[in-house]
């Protein structure tokens, strides 16, 4: 299907015949003025640089360039068709622990930085999924609403730090509940939640929140970060 994205620019093509008429009028008037000064052949010898054919060529090139410029501004498009496409894939909320214990250095350089690196690699492998981030410690915070902009998601992942949440602790249950509220309300996609934590639940009942999520059809995957030996903070 052939179409113009900016068809309103085509109205400017009306200028082309007007310019042709104007240039023709100027050429005829110039010819009459020259005739008033004497024999045209003698005037040609006196003005060897003047050439009607050259003037016509210049005018033709100018009008052709203007026509092409207008057509380019109208943005001709071939082979495209506007249609509604139902997106596939999943909506994935990453629920990331940013409590002080994530600064333990049993992973290099520490648990949180290793987590951020893993999330960045995950985003690089996604195609049709939509993602969001919830950071939590003693309280949860939406770091990134659901989006399909992976560059933005990577930028917000780089900003994850223990200073994002003022209240310390590890409130996994409240973080899961906030993540449940962060999915698109009209979405028909599958919903997935990825919980990344060092596993110390100090504040509330994470099991109850996980059961609520399961009742809503949300699949939860848990990734523990840390070694059995641990490390000082």
Rosetta constraint file for C-alpha pairs under 8 A:
AtomPair CA 1 CA 77 HARMONIC 7.99 0.50
AtomPair CA 1 CA 78 HARMONIC 5.65 0.50
AtomPair CA 1 CA 79 HARMONIC 4.98 0.50
AtomPair CA 1 CA 80 HARMONIC 6.12 0.50
AtomPair CA 1 CA 81 HARMONIC 6.73 0.50
AtomPair CA 2 CA 76 HARMONIC 7.25 0.50
AtomPair CA 2 CA 77 HARMONIC 5.72 0.50
AtomPair CA 2 CA 78 HARMONIC 4.48 0.50
AtomPair CA 2 CA 79 HARMONIC 6.42 0.50
AtomPair CA 2 CA 80 HARMONIC 7.55 0.50
AtomPair CA 3 CA 76 HARMONIC 5.81 0.50
AtomPair CA 3 CA 77 HARMONIC 5.29 0.50
AtomPair CA 3 CA 78 HARMONIC 6.53 0.50
AtomPair CA 4 CA 74 HARMONIC 5.71 0.50
AtomPair CA 4 CA 75 HARMONIC 5.41 0.50
AtomPair CA 4 CA 76 HARMONIC 4.36 0.50
AtomPair CA 4 CA 77 HARMONIC 5.81 0.50
AtomPair CA 5 CA 74 HARMONIC 6.17 0.50
AtomPair CA 5 CA 75 HARMONIC 5.29 0.50
AtomPair CA 5 CA 76 HARMONIC 6.36 0.50
AtomPair CA 5 CA 77 HARMONIC 6.90 0.50
AtomPair CA 6 CA 73 HARMONIC 7.07 0.50
AtomPair CA 6 CA 74 HARMONIC 4.38 0.50
AtomPair CA 6 CA 75 HARMONIC 5.94 0.50
AtomPair CA 7 CA 74 HARMONIC 5.28 0.50
AtomPair CA 7 CA 75 HARMONIC 7.80 0.50
AtomPair CA 8 CA 74 HARMONIC 7.07 0.50
AtomPair CA 9 CA 13 HARMONIC 7.94 0.50
AtomPair CA 9 CA 70 HARMONIC 6.44 0.50
AtomPair CA 9 CA 71 HARMONIC 7.61 0.50
AtomPair CA 9 CA 73 HARMONIC 6.53 0.50
AtomPair CA 9 CA 74 HARMONIC 5.26 0.50
AtomPair CA 10 CA 70 HARMONIC 6.67 0.50
AtomPair CA 10 CA 71 HARMONIC 6.86 0.50
AtomPair CA 10 CA 74 HARMONIC 6.39 0.50
AtomPair CA 12 CA 16 HARMONIC 7.86 0.50
AtomPair CA 12 CA 70 HARMONIC 6.84 0.50
AtomPair CA 13 CA 17 HARMONIC 7.96 0.50
AtomPair CA 13 CA 67 HARMONIC 6.78 0.50
AtomPair CA 13 CA 70 HARMONIC 7.04 0.50
AtomPair CA 14 CA 18 HARMONIC 6.96 0.50
AtomPair CA 15 CA 19 HARMONIC 6.04 0.50
AtomPair CA 16 CA 20 HARMONIC 6.22 0.50
AtomPair CA 16 CA 63 HARMONIC 6.78 0.50
AtomPair CA 16 CA 67 HARMONIC 7.25 0.50
AtomPair CA 17 CA 21 HARMONIC 6.14 0.50
AtomPair CA 18 CA 22 HARMONIC 6.16 0.50
AtomPair CA 19 CA 23 HARMONIC 6.02 0.50
AtomPair CA 19 CA 63 HARMONIC 7.94 0.50
AtomPair CA 20 CA 24 HARMONIC 6.07 0.50
AtomPair CA 20 CA 63 HARMONIC 7.97 0.50
AtomPair CA 21 CA 25 HARMONIC 6.13 0.50
AtomPair CA 22 CA 26 HARMONIC 6.27 0.50
AtomPair CA 23 CA 27 HARMONIC 6.19 0.50
AtomPair CA 23 CA 59 HARMONIC 7.69 0.50
AtomPair CA 24 CA 28 HARMONIC 6.24 0.50
AtomPair CA 25 CA 29 HARMONIC 6.07 0.50
AtomPair CA 26 CA 30 HARMONIC 6.04 0.50
AtomPair CA 27 CA 31 HARMONIC 6.23 0.50
AtomPair CA 28 CA 32 HARMONIC 6.31 0.50
AtomPair CA 29 CA 33 HARMONIC 6.17 0.50
AtomPair CA 30 CA 34 HARMONIC 6.16 0.50
AtomPair CA 31 CA 35 HARMONIC 6.22 0.50
AtomPair CA 32 CA 36 HARMONIC 6.43 0.50
AtomPair CA 33 CA 37 HARMONIC 7.00 0.50
AtomPair CA 34 CA 38 HARMONIC 7.12 0.50
AtomPair CA 34 CA 40 HARMONIC 6.82 0.50
AtomPair CA 34 CA 43 HARMONIC 7.57 0.50
AtomPair CA 35 CA 39 HARMONIC 6.41 0.50
AtomPair CA 35 CA 40 HARMONIC 5.91 0.50
AtomPair CA 38 CA 42 HARMONIC 7.58 0.50
AtomPair CA 38 CA 43 HARMONIC 7.24 0.50
AtomPair CA 39 CA 43 HARMONIC 6.40 0.50
AtomPair CA 40 CA 44 HARMONIC 6.25 0.50
AtomPair CA 41 CA 45 HARMONIC 6.54 0.50
AtomPair CA 42 CA 46 HARMONIC 6.36 0.50
AtomPair CA 43 CA 47 HARMONIC 6.04 0.50
AtomPair CA 44 CA 48 HARMONIC 5.77 0.50
AtomPair CA 44 CA 50 HARMONIC 7.21 0.50
AtomPair CA 51 CA 55 HARMONIC 6.32 0.50
AtomPair CA 52 CA 56 HARMONIC 6.18 0.50
AtomPair CA 53 CA 57 HARMONIC 6.17 0.50
AtomPair CA 54 CA 58 HARMONIC 6.21 0.50
AtomPair CA 55 CA 59 HARMONIC 6.18 0.50
AtomPair CA 56 CA 60 HARMONIC 6.05 0.50
AtomPair CA 57 CA 61 HARMONIC 6.15 0.50
AtomPair CA 58 CA 62 HARMONIC 6.13 0.50
AtomPair CA 59 CA 63 HARMONIC 6.20 0.50
AtomPair CA 60 CA 64 HARMONIC 6.08 0.50
AtomPair CA 61 CA 65 HARMONIC 6.07 0.50
AtomPair CA 62 CA 66 HARMONIC 6.21 0.50
AtomPair CA 63 CA 67 HARMONIC 6.13 0.50
AtomPair CA 64 CA 68 HARMONIC 6.23 0.50
AtomPair CA 65 CA 69 HARMONIC 6.10 0.50
AtomPair CA 66 CA 70 HARMONIC 6.29 0.50
AtomPair CA 67 CA 71 HARMONIC 6.31 0.50
AtomPair CA 68 CA 72 HARMONIC 6.06 0.50
AtomPair CA 69 CA 73 HARMONIC 6.22 0.50
AtomPair CA 70 CA 74 HARMONIC 6.35 0.50
AtomPair CA 71 CA 75 HARMONIC 6.65 0.50
AtomPair CA 71 CA 76 HARMONIC 7.13 0.50
AtomPair CA 72 CA 76 HARMONIC 6.94 0.50
AtomPair CA 87 CA 128 HARMONIC 7.31 0.50
AtomPair CA 88 CA 128 HARMONIC 6.48 0.50
AtomPair CA 88 CA 129 HARMONIC 7.59 0.50
AtomPair CA 88 CA 189 HARMONIC 6.66 0.50
AtomPair CA 89 CA 128 HARMONIC 5.37 0.50
AtomPair CA 89 CA 129 HARMONIC 4.92 0.50
AtomPair CA 89 CA 130 HARMONIC 7.72 0.50
AtomPair CA 89 CA 189 HARMONIC 6.32 0.50
AtomPair CA 89 CA 190 HARMONIC 7.05 0.50
AtomPair CA 90 CA 128 HARMONIC 7.55 0.50
AtomPair CA 90 CA 129 HARMONIC 4.94 0.50
AtomPair CA 90 CA 130 HARMONIC 6.33 0.50
AtomPair CA 90 CA 189 HARMONIC 5.10 0.50
AtomPair CA 90 CA 190 HARMONIC 4.72 0.50
AtomPair CA 90 CA 191 HARMONIC 5.71 0.50
AtomPair CA 90 CA 192 HARMONIC 6.94 0.50
AtomPair CA 91 CA 129 HARMONIC 5.85 0.50
AtomPair CA 91 CA 130 HARMONIC 4.73 0.50
AtomPair CA 91 CA 131 HARMONIC 5.76 0.50
AtomPair CA 91 CA 132 HARMONIC 7.99 0.50
AtomPair CA 91 CA 146 HARMONIC 7.44 0.50
AtomPair CA 91 CA 183 HARMONIC 7.10 0.50
AtomPair CA 91 CA 189 HARMONIC 6.28 0.50
AtomPair CA 91 CA 190 HARMONIC 6.22 0.50
AtomPair CA 91 CA 191 HARMONIC 4.94 0.50
AtomPair CA 91 CA 192 HARMONIC 6.14 0.50
AtomPair CA 92 CA 129 HARMONIC 7.12 0.50
AtomPair CA 92 CA 130 HARMONIC 6.12 0.50
AtomPair CA 92 CA 131 HARMONIC 4.72 0.50
AtomPair CA 92 CA 132 HARMONIC 6.38 0.50
AtomPair CA 92 CA 146 HARMONIC 7.96 0.50
AtomPair CA 92 CA 191 HARMONIC 6.08 0.50
AtomPair CA 92 CA 192 HARMONIC 4.76 0.50
AtomPair CA 92 CA 193 HARMONIC 5.60 0.50
AtomPair CA 92 CA 194 HARMONIC 7.27 0.50
AtomPair CA 93 CA 131 HARMONIC 5.67 0.50
AtomPair CA 93 CA 132 HARMONIC 4.72 0.50
AtomPair CA 93 CA 133 HARMONIC 5.71 0.50
AtomPair CA 93 CA 134 HARMONIC 7.17 0.50
AtomPair CA 93 CA 146 HARMONIC 7.50 0.50
AtomPair CA 93 CA 179 HARMONIC 6.46 0.50
AtomPair CA 93 CA 182 HARMONIC 7.91 0.50
AtomPair CA 93 CA 183 HARMONIC 7.76 0.50
AtomPair CA 93 CA 192 HARMONIC 6.41 0.50
AtomPair CA 93 CA 193 HARMONIC 4.82 0.50
AtomPair CA 93 CA 194 HARMONIC 6.26 0.50
AtomPair CA 94 CA 131 HARMONIC 7.44 0.50
AtomPair CA 94 CA 132 HARMONIC 6.15 0.50
AtomPair CA 94 CA 133 HARMONIC 4.92 0.50
AtomPair CA 94 CA 134 HARMONIC 6.17 0.50
AtomPair CA 94 CA 193 HARMONIC 5.93 0.50
AtomPair CA 94 CA 194 HARMONIC 4.81 0.50
AtomPair CA 94 CA 195 HARMONIC 6.11 0.50
AtomPair CA 94 CA 196 HARMONIC 7.47 0.50
AtomPair CA 95 CA 133 HARMONIC 6.05 0.50
AtomPair CA 95 CA 134 HARMONIC 4.73 0.50
AtomPair CA 95 CA 135 HARMONIC 5.96 0.50
AtomPair CA 95 CA 136 HARMONIC 7.38 0.50
AtomPair CA 95 CA 175 HARMONIC 6.90 0.50
AtomPair CA 95 CA 176 HARMONIC 7.22 0.50
AtomPair CA 95 CA 179 HARMONIC 7.13 0.50
AtomPair CA 95 CA 193 HARMONIC 7.12 0.50
AtomPair CA 95 CA 194 HARMONIC 5.96 0.50
AtomPair CA 95 CA 195 HARMONIC 4.72 0.50
AtomPair CA 95 CA 196 HARMONIC 6.12 0.50
AtomPair CA 96 CA 133 HARMONIC 7.34 0.50
AtomPair CA 96 CA 134 HARMONIC 6.13 0.50
AtomPair CA 96 CA 135 HARMONIC 4.90 0.50
AtomPair CA 96 CA 136 HARMONIC 6.29 0.50
AtomPair CA 96 CA 195 HARMONIC 6.18 0.50
AtomPair CA 96 CA 196 HARMONIC 4.99 0.50
AtomPair CA 96 CA 197 HARMONIC 6.34 0.50
AtomPair CA 97 CA 102 HARMONIC 7.08 0.50
AtomPair CA 97 CA 135 HARMONIC 6.01 0.50
AtomPair CA 97 CA 136 HARMONIC 5.21 0.50
AtomPair CA 97 CA 137 HARMONIC 6.01 0.50
AtomPair CA 97 CA 170 HARMONIC 7.21 0.50
AtomPair CA 97 CA 196 HARMONIC 6.11 0.50
AtomPair CA 97 CA 197 HARMONIC 4.88 0.50
AtomPair CA 97 CA 198 HARMONIC 7.34 0.50
AtomPair CA 98 CA 102 HARMONIC 6.08 0.50
AtomPair CA 98 CA 112 HARMONIC 6.97 0.50
AtomPair CA 98 CA 135 HARMONIC 6.23 0.50
AtomPair CA 98 CA 136 HARMONIC 5.70 0.50
AtomPair CA 98 CA 137 HARMONIC 5.55 0.50
AtomPair CA 98 CA 160 HARMONIC 7.29 0.50
AtomPair CA 98 CA 161 HARMONIC 6.05 0.50
AtomPair CA 98 CA 162 HARMONIC 4.84 0.50
AtomPair CA 98 CA 164 HARMONIC 7.67 0.50
AtomPair CA 98 CA 165 HARMONIC 7.65 0.50
AtomPair CA 99 CA 103 HARMONIC 7.91 0.50
AtomPair CA 99 CA 136 HARMONIC 7.03 0.50
AtomPair CA 99 CA 137 HARMONIC 4.55 0.50
AtomPair CA 99 CA 138 HARMONIC 7.49 0.50
AtomPair CA 99 CA 162 HARMONIC 5.60 0.50
AtomPair CA 99 CA 168 HARMONIC 6.02 0.50
AtomPair CA 99 CA 169 HARMONIC 6.14 0.50
AtomPair CA 99 CA 170 HARMONIC 6.41 0.50
AtomPair CA 100 CA 104 HARMONIC 7.91 0.50
AtomPair CA 100 CA 162 HARMONIC 5.95 0.50
AtomPair CA 100 CA 168 HARMONIC 7.23 0.50
AtomPair CA 100 CA 233 HARMONIC 7.56 0.50
AtomPair CA 101 CA 198 HARMONIC 7.45 0.50
AtomPair CA 101 CA 233 HARMONIC 6.49 0.50
AtomPair CA 102 CA 110 HARMONIC 7.06 0.50
AtomPair CA 102 CA 111 HARMONIC 5.02 0.50
AtomPair CA 102 CA 112 HARMONIC 5.14 0.50
AtomPair CA 102 CA 162 HARMONIC 7.90 0.50
AtomPair CA 102 CA 197 HARMONIC 7.85 0.50
AtomPair CA 102 CA 198 HARMONIC 6.74 0.50
AtomPair CA 103 CA 110 HARMONIC 5.35 0.50
AtomPair CA 103 CA 111 HARMONIC 5.74 0.50
AtomPair CA 103 CA 112 HARMONIC 6.03 0.50
AtomPair CA 103 CA 233 HARMONIC 6.06 0.50
AtomPair CA 104 CA 110 HARMONIC 5.49 0.50
AtomPair CA 104 CA 111 HARMONIC 5.95 0.50
AtomPair CA 104 CA 230 HARMONIC 7.44 0.50
AtomPair CA 104 CA 231 HARMONIC 5.48 0.50
AtomPair CA 104 CA 232 HARMONIC 5.92 0.50
AtomPair CA 104 CA 233 HARMONIC 4.78 0.50
AtomPair CA 105 CA 109 HARMONIC 6.04 0.50
AtomPair CA 105 CA 110 HARMONIC 4.15 0.50
AtomPair CA 105 CA 111 HARMONIC 6.32 0.50
AtomPair CA 105 CA 231 HARMONIC 5.90 0.50
AtomPair CA 105 CA 232 HARMONIC 7.31 0.50
AtomPair CA 105 CA 233 HARMONIC 7.25 0.50
AtomPair CA 106 CA 110 HARMONIC 6.48 0.50
AtomPair CA 106 CA 111 HARMONIC 7.04 0.50
AtomPair CA 106 CA 226 HARMONIC 6.36 0.50
AtomPair CA 106 CA 227 HARMONIC 6.30 0.50
AtomPair CA 106 CA 230 HARMONIC 5.91 0.50
AtomPair CA 106 CA 231 HARMONIC 5.29 0.50
AtomPair CA 107 CA 111 HARMONIC 5.43 0.50
AtomPair CA 107 CA 114 HARMONIC 6.85 0.50
AtomPair CA 107 CA 226 HARMONIC 6.86 0.50
AtomPair CA 107 CA 227 HARMONIC 7.86 0.50
AtomPair CA 108 CA 113 HARMONIC 7.83 0.50
AtomPair CA 108 CA 114 HARMONIC 6.82 0.50
AtomPair CA 109 CA 113 HARMONIC 6.43 0.50
AtomPair CA 109 CA 114 HARMONIC 6.95 0.50
AtomPair CA 110 CA 114 HARMONIC 6.20 0.50
AtomPair CA 111 CA 115 HARMONIC 6.14 0.50
AtomPair CA 111 CA 225 HARMONIC 6.44 0.50
AtomPair CA 111 CA 226 HARMONIC 6.58 0.50
AtomPair CA 112 CA 116 HARMONIC 6.22 0.50
AtomPair CA 112 CA 161 HARMONIC 7.57 0.50
AtomPair CA 113 CA 117 HARMONIC 6.24 0.50
AtomPair CA 114 CA 118 HARMONIC 6.31 0.50
AtomPair CA 115 CA 119 HARMONIC 6.27 0.50
AtomPair CA 115 CA 196 HARMONIC 7.73 0.50
AtomPair CA 115 CA 225 HARMONIC 7.69 0.50
AtomPair CA 116 CA 120 HARMONIC 6.21 0.50
AtomPair CA 116 CA 157 HARMONIC 6.18 0.50
AtomPair CA 116 CA 158 HARMONIC 6.65 0.50
AtomPair CA 116 CA 160 HARMONIC 7.49 0.50
AtomPair CA 117 CA 121 HARMONIC 6.41 0.50
AtomPair CA 118 CA 122 HARMONIC 6.26 0.50
AtomPair CA 119 CA 123 HARMONIC 6.30 0.50
AtomPair CA 119 CA 157 HARMONIC 7.37 0.50
AtomPair CA 120 CA 124 HARMONIC 6.44 0.50
AtomPair CA 120 CA 154 HARMONIC 5.82 0.50
AtomPair CA 120 CA 157 HARMONIC 7.18 0.50
AtomPair CA 121 CA 125 HARMONIC 6.68 0.50
AtomPair CA 122 CA 126 HARMONIC 6.71 0.50
AtomPair CA 123 CA 150 HARMONIC 6.20 0.50
AtomPair CA 123 CA 153 HARMONIC 7.63 0.50
AtomPair CA 123 CA 154 HARMONIC 7.08 0.50
AtomPair CA 124 CA 150 HARMONIC 7.60 0.50
AtomPair CA 128 CA 148 HARMONIC 7.46 0.50
AtomPair CA 129 CA 148 HARMONIC 6.69 0.50
AtomPair CA 130 CA 146 HARMONIC 6.14 0.50
AtomPair CA 130 CA 147 HARMONIC 5.20 0.50
AtomPair CA 130 CA 148 HARMONIC 4.55 0.50
AtomPair CA 130 CA 149 HARMONIC 7.90 0.50
AtomPair CA 131 CA 145 HARMONIC 7.77 0.50
AtomPair CA 131 CA 146 HARMONIC 5.13 0.50
AtomPair CA 131 CA 147 HARMONIC 5.43 0.50
AtomPair CA 131 CA 148 HARMONIC 6.37 0.50
AtomPair CA 131 CA 150 HARMONIC 7.95 0.50
AtomPair CA 131 CA 153 HARMONIC 7.42 0.50
AtomPair CA 132 CA 143 HARMONIC 7.69 0.50
AtomPair CA 132 CA 144 HARMONIC 5.13 0.50
AtomPair CA 132 CA 145 HARMONIC 5.04 0.50
AtomPair CA 132 CA 146 HARMONIC 4.30 0.50
AtomPair CA 132 CA 147 HARMONIC 6.31 0.50
AtomPair CA 132 CA 153 HARMONIC 7.31 0.50
AtomPair CA 132 CA 182 HARMONIC 7.91 0.50
AtomPair CA 133 CA 142 HARMONIC 6.16 0.50
AtomPair CA 133 CA 143 HARMONIC 5.21 0.50
AtomPair CA 133 CA 144 HARMONIC 4.77 0.50
AtomPair CA 133 CA 145 HARMONIC 6.67 0.50
AtomPair CA 133 CA 146 HARMONIC 7.70 0.50
AtomPair CA 133 CA 153 HARMONIC 7.99 0.50
AtomPair CA 133 CA 157 HARMONIC 7.86 0.50
AtomPair CA 134 CA 140 HARMONIC 6.72 0.50
AtomPair CA 134 CA 141 HARMONIC 5.61 0.50
AtomPair CA 134 CA 142 HARMONIC 4.44 0.50
AtomPair CA 134 CA 143 HARMONIC 5.25 0.50
AtomPair CA 134 CA 144 HARMONIC 6.83 0.50
AtomPair CA 134 CA 175 HARMONIC 7.08 0.50
AtomPair CA 134 CA 178 HARMONIC 7.76 0.50
AtomPair CA 134 CA 179 HARMONIC 6.42 0.50
AtomPair CA 135 CA 140 HARMONIC 5.78 0.50
AtomPair CA 135 CA 141 HARMONIC 5.31 0.50
AtomPair CA 135 CA 142 HARMONIC 6.33 0.50
AtomPair CA 135 CA 143 HARMONIC 6.05 0.50
AtomPair CA 135 CA 160 HARMONIC 7.49 0.50
AtomPair CA 135 CA 164 HARMONIC 7.70 0.50
AtomPair CA 135 CA 165 HARMONIC 7.77 0.50
AtomPair CA 135 CA 175 HARMONIC 7.65 0.50
AtomPair CA 136 CA 140 HARMONIC 4.02 0.50
AtomPair CA 136 CA 141 HARMONIC 5.98 0.50
AtomPair CA 136 CA 165 HARMONIC 6.69 0.50
AtomPair CA 136 CA 170 HARMONIC 6.99 0.50
AtomPair CA 136 CA 171 HARMONIC 6.92 0.50
AtomPair CA 136 CA 172 HARMONIC 7.50 0.50
AtomPair CA 136 CA 175 HARMONIC 6.12 0.50
AtomPair CA 137 CA 165 HARMONIC 6.31 0.50
AtomPair CA 137 CA 167 HARMONIC 6.67 0.50
AtomPair CA 137 CA 168 HARMONIC 5.30 0.50
AtomPair CA 137 CA 169 HARMONIC 4.93 0.50
AtomPair CA 137 CA 170 HARMONIC 4.55 0.50
AtomPair CA 137 CA 171 HARMONIC 5.93 0.50
AtomPair CA 137 CA 172 HARMONIC 7.95 0.50
AtomPair CA 138 CA 165 HARMONIC 7.49 0.50
AtomPair CA 138 CA 166 HARMONIC 7.92 0.50
AtomPair CA 138 CA 167 HARMONIC 4.88 0.50
AtomPair CA 138 CA 168 HARMONIC 4.44 0.50
AtomPair CA 138 CA 169 HARMONIC 3.87 0.50
AtomPair CA 138 CA 170 HARMONIC 5.03 0.50
AtomPair CA 138 CA 171 HARMONIC 5.10 0.50
AtomPair CA 138 CA 203 HARMONIC 7.23 0.50
AtomPair CA 139 CA 165 HARMONIC 6.91 0.50
AtomPair CA 139 CA 167 HARMONIC 6.27 0.50
AtomPair CA 139 CA 168 HARMONIC 7.56 0.50
AtomPair CA 139 CA 169 HARMONIC 7.61 0.50
AtomPair CA 139 CA 170 HARMONIC 7.55 0.50
AtomPair CA 139 CA 171 HARMONIC 5.93 0.50
AtomPair CA 139 CA 174 HARMONIC 7.01 0.50
AtomPair CA 139 CA 175 HARMONIC 7.13 0.50
AtomPair CA 140 CA 165 HARMONIC 7.47 0.50
AtomPair CA 140 CA 171 HARMONIC 7.31 0.50
AtomPair CA 140 CA 174 HARMONIC 6.52 0.50
AtomPair CA 140 CA 175 HARMONIC 4.92 0.50
AtomPair CA 140 CA 178 HARMONIC 7.04 0.50
AtomPair CA 141 CA 165 HARMONIC 7.29 0.50
AtomPair CA 141 CA 175 HARMONIC 7.68 0.50
AtomPair CA 141 CA 178 HARMONIC 7.82 0.50
AtomPair CA 142 CA 178 HARMONIC 7.68 0.50
AtomPair CA 142 CA 179 HARMONIC 7.75 0.50
AtomPair CA 142 CA 182 HARMONIC 7.96 0.50
AtomPair CA 143 CA 156 HARMONIC 7.00 0.50
AtomPair CA 144 CA 153 HARMONIC 7.08 0.50
AtomPair CA 144 CA 156 HARMONIC 6.77 0.50
AtomPair CA 145 CA 182 HARMONIC 6.62 0.50
AtomPair CA 146 CA 182 HARMONIC 6.94 0.50
AtomPair CA 146 CA 183 HARMONIC 6.47 0.50
AtomPair CA 146 CA 184 HARMONIC 7.10 0.50
AtomPair CA 147 CA 153 HARMONIC 7.65 0.50
AtomPair CA 149 CA 153 HARMONIC 6.35 0.50
AtomPair CA 150 CA 154 HARMONIC 6.08 0.50
AtomPair CA 151 CA 155 HARMONIC 6.23 0.50
AtomPair CA 152 CA 156 HARMONIC 6.24 0.50
AtomPair CA 153 CA 157 HARMONIC 6.12 0.50
AtomPair CA 154 CA 158 HARMONIC 6.30 0.50
AtomPair CA 155 CA 159 HARMONIC 6.76 0.50
AtomPair CA 156 CA 160 HARMONIC 6.83 0.50
AtomPair CA 160 CA 164 HARMONIC 6.97 0.50
AtomPair CA 169 CA 201 HARMONIC 7.88 0.50
AtomPair CA 169 CA 202 HARMONIC 6.14 0.50
AtomPair CA 169 CA 203 HARMONIC 6.95 0.50
AtomPair CA 170 CA 200 HARMONIC 6.36 0.50
AtomPair CA 170 CA 201 HARMONIC 5.19 0.50
AtomPair CA 170 CA 202 HARMONIC 5.39 0.50
AtomPair CA 170 CA 203 HARMONIC 6.26 0.50
AtomPair CA 171 CA 175 HARMONIC 6.35 0.50
AtomPair CA 171 CA 201 HARMONIC 6.22 0.50
AtomPair CA 171 CA 202 HARMONIC 6.41 0.50
AtomPair CA 171 CA 203 HARMONIC 4.98 0.50
AtomPair CA 171 CA 204 HARMONIC 6.01 0.50
AtomPair CA 171 CA 206 HARMONIC 7.93 0.50
AtomPair CA 172 CA 176 HARMONIC 6.23 0.50
AtomPair CA 172 CA 201 HARMONIC 6.25 0.50
AtomPair CA 172 CA 203 HARMONIC 7.61 0.50
AtomPair CA 172 CA 204 HARMONIC 7.03 0.50
AtomPair CA 172 CA 205 HARMONIC 7.68 0.50
AtomPair CA 172 CA 206 HARMONIC 5.51 0.50
AtomPair CA 173 CA 177 HARMONIC 6.37 0.50
AtomPair CA 173 CA 204 HARMONIC 5.75 0.50
AtomPair CA 173 CA 205 HARMONIC 5.49 0.50
AtomPair CA 173 CA 206 HARMONIC 3.90 0.50
AtomPair CA 173 CA 207 HARMONIC 7.32 0.50
AtomPair CA 173 CA 208 HARMONIC 7.38 0.50
AtomPair CA 173 CA 209 HARMONIC 5.28 0.50
AtomPair CA 173 CA 210 HARMONIC 7.53 0.50
AtomPair CA 174 CA 178 HARMONIC 6.21 0.50
AtomPair CA 174 CA 204 HARMONIC 7.43 0.50
AtomPair CA 174 CA 206 HARMONIC 7.69 0.50
AtomPair CA 174 CA 209 HARMONIC 7.47 0.50
AtomPair CA 175 CA 179 HARMONIC 6.19 0.50
AtomPair CA 176 CA 180 HARMONIC 6.24 0.50
AtomPair CA 176 CA 206 HARMONIC 7.62 0.50
AtomPair CA 176 CA 209 HARMONIC 6.20 0.50
AtomPair CA 176 CA 210 HARMONIC 7.02 0.50
AtomPair CA 176 CA 213 HARMONIC 7.83 0.50
AtomPair CA 177 CA 181 HARMONIC 6.68 0.50
AtomPair CA 177 CA 209 HARMONIC 6.14 0.50
AtomPair CA 177 CA 213 HARMONIC 7.79 0.50
AtomPair CA 178 CA 182 HARMONIC 6.54 0.50
AtomPair CA 179 CA 183 HARMONIC 7.25 0.50
AtomPair CA 179 CA 193 HARMONIC 7.76 0.50
AtomPair CA 180 CA 213 HARMONIC 6.72 0.50
AtomPair CA 183 CA 187 HARMONIC 7.81 0.50
AtomPair CA 183 CA 191 HARMONIC 7.75 0.50
AtomPair CA 190 CA 218 HARMONIC 7.59 0.50
AtomPair CA 191 CA 217 HARMONIC 7.20 0.50
AtomPair CA 191 CA 218 HARMONIC 5.12 0.50
AtomPair CA 191 CA 219 HARMONIC 6.57 0.50
AtomPair CA 192 CA 218 HARMONIC 5.51 0.50
AtomPair CA 192 CA 219 HARMONIC 4.84 0.50
AtomPair CA 192 CA 220 HARMONIC 6.00 0.50
AtomPair CA 192 CA 221 HARMONIC 7.73 0.50
AtomPair CA 193 CA 218 HARMONIC 6.90 0.50
AtomPair CA 193 CA 219 HARMONIC 6.05 0.50
AtomPair CA 193 CA 220 HARMONIC 4.68 0.50
AtomPair CA 193 CA 221 HARMONIC 6.20 0.50
AtomPair CA 194 CA 220 HARMONIC 5.82 0.50
AtomPair CA 194 CA 221 HARMONIC 4.80 0.50
AtomPair CA 194 CA 222 HARMONIC 5.83 0.50
AtomPair CA 194 CA 223 HARMONIC 7.32 0.50
AtomPair CA 195 CA 220 HARMONIC 7.15 0.50
AtomPair CA 195 CA 221 HARMONIC 6.13 0.50
AtomPair CA 195 CA 222 HARMONIC 4.70 0.50
AtomPair CA 195 CA 223 HARMONIC 6.04 0.50
AtomPair CA 196 CA 222 HARMONIC 6.08 0.50
AtomPair CA 196 CA 223 HARMONIC 4.83 0.50
AtomPair CA 196 CA 224 HARMONIC 6.02 0.50
AtomPair CA 196 CA 225 HARMONIC 6.91 0.50
AtomPair CA 197 CA 222 HARMONIC 7.91 0.50
AtomPair CA 197 CA 223 HARMONIC 6.63 0.50
AtomPair CA 197 CA 224 HARMONIC 5.42 0.50
AtomPair CA 197 CA 225 HARMONIC 5.84 0.50
AtomPair CA 198 CA 224 HARMONIC 5.41 0.50
AtomPair CA 198 CA 225 HARMONIC 4.82 0.50
AtomPair CA 198 CA 226 HARMONIC 5.91 0.50
AtomPair CA 199 CA 224 HARMONIC 6.28 0.50
AtomPair CA 199 CA 225 HARMONIC 7.69 0.50
AtomPair CA 201 CA 206 HARMONIC 7.68 0.50
AtomPair CA 205 CA 209 HARMONIC 6.85 0.50
AtomPair CA 206 CA 210 HARMONIC 6.14 0.50
AtomPair CA 207 CA 211 HARMONIC 6.24 0.50
AtomPair CA 208 CA 212 HARMONIC 6.44 0.50
AtomPair CA 209 CA 213 HARMONIC 6.36 0.50
AtomPair CA 210 CA 214 HARMONIC 6.22 0.50
AtomPair CA 210 CA 220 HARMONIC 7.41 0.50
AtomPair CA 211 CA 215 HARMONIC 6.22 0.50
AtomPair CA 212 CA 216 HARMONIC 6.57 0.50
AtomPair CA 213 CA 217 HARMONIC 6.57 0.50
AtomPair CA 213 CA 218 HARMONIC 5.19 0.50
AtomPair CA 213 CA 219 HARMONIC 7.35 0.50
AtomPair CA 213 CA 220 HARMONIC 7.81 0.50
AtomPair CA 214 CA 218 HARMONIC 5.11 0.50
AtomPair CA 214 CA 219 HARMONIC 6.26 0.50
AtomPair CA 214 CA 220 HARMONIC 7.72 0.50
AtomPair CA 226 CA 230 HARMONIC 6.38 0.50
